[in-house]
Amino acid sequence: MPFFVRGTDTSGTVSLRRDNAAGAVKKAKELLDDGSWDVEITGPDGLPHPIAEFEAMYSTGATAAVHAR
């Protein structure tokens, strides 16, 4: 299931696809470290979430529950 990471920097907005929650969180943190702002992750629910909220939702236990559906 795809996850989309979106962030804005001085050049504009970038949107990247990742195949899992861990990859999405890693990329979102990289974007922040590189100076991007308004970084958010859109998961399978179709709603954008700030990184901290997303991590809480898709922690190891929550991710296992999502994949068990």
C-alpha positions as CSV (number, residue, x, y, z in Angstrom):
1,M,0.0,0.0,0.0
2,P,1.5,3.4,-0.9
3,F,2.4,6.2,1.4
4,F,3.0,9.7,0.0
5,V,5.4,12.2,1.6
6,R,4.9,15.9,0.8
7,G,7.1,18.8,1.8
8,T,7.8,22.3,0.7
9,D,11.2,24.1,0.2
10,T,12.4,27.2,-1.5
11,S,12.1,25.5,-4.9
12,G,8.5,24.4,-4.4
13,T,6.6,21.3,-3.3
14,V,7.8,17.8,-3.7
15,S,5.7,14.7,-3.4
16,L,7.3,11.3,-3.1
17,R,5.9,7.8,-2.9
18,R,7.1,5.1,-0.4
19,D,5.8,1.5,-0.2
20,N,5.7,1.3,3.6
21,A,5.2,3.4,6.7
22,A,8.8,3.2,7.9
23,G,10.1,4.4,4.5
24,A,7.7,7.3,4.5
25,V,8.8,8.4,8.0
26,K,12.4,8.1,7.1
27,K,11.9,10.3,3.9
28,A,9.8,12.8,5.8
29,K,12.6,13.2,8.4
30,E,15.2,13.6,5.7
31,L,13.1,16.4,4.1
32,L,12.9,18.2,7.4
33,D,16.6,17.8,7.9
34,D,17.2,19.3,4.5
35,G,15.2,22.4,5.4
36,S,11.7,21.5,4.1
37,W,8.6,22.6,5.9
38,D,4.9,21.6,5.9
39,V,6.1,18.0,5.7
40,E,3.3,15.5,5.9
41,I,2.6,11.9,5.1
42,T,-0.6,10.6,3.5
43,G,-1.3,7.0,4.4
44,P,-3.8,4.4,3.2
45,D,-6.6,6.4,4.9
46,G,-6.1,9.2,2.3
47,L,-5.6,11.9,4.9
48,P,-2.4,13.9,5.4
49,H,-0.8,13.7,8.8
50,P,2.1,15.6,10.4
51,I,5.1,13.3,11.1
52,A,4.6,12.9,14.8
53,E,0.9,12.0,14.4
54,F,1.7,9.6,11.6
55,E,4.4,7.8,13.7
56,A,1.9,7.4,16.6
57,M,-0.6,5.9,14.2
58,Y,1.8,3.6,12.4
59,S,4.1,2.5,15.1
60,T,5.2,-1.1,14.9
61,G,2.0,-2.4,16.6
62,A,-0.3,-0.3,14.6
63,T,1.4,-1.2,11.3
64,A,1.0,-4.9,12.1
65,A,-2.7,-4.3,12.7
66,V,-3.1,-2.5,9.4
67,H,-1.4,-5.3,7.5
68,A,-3.5,-7.9,9.2
69,R,-6.7,-6.5,7.7
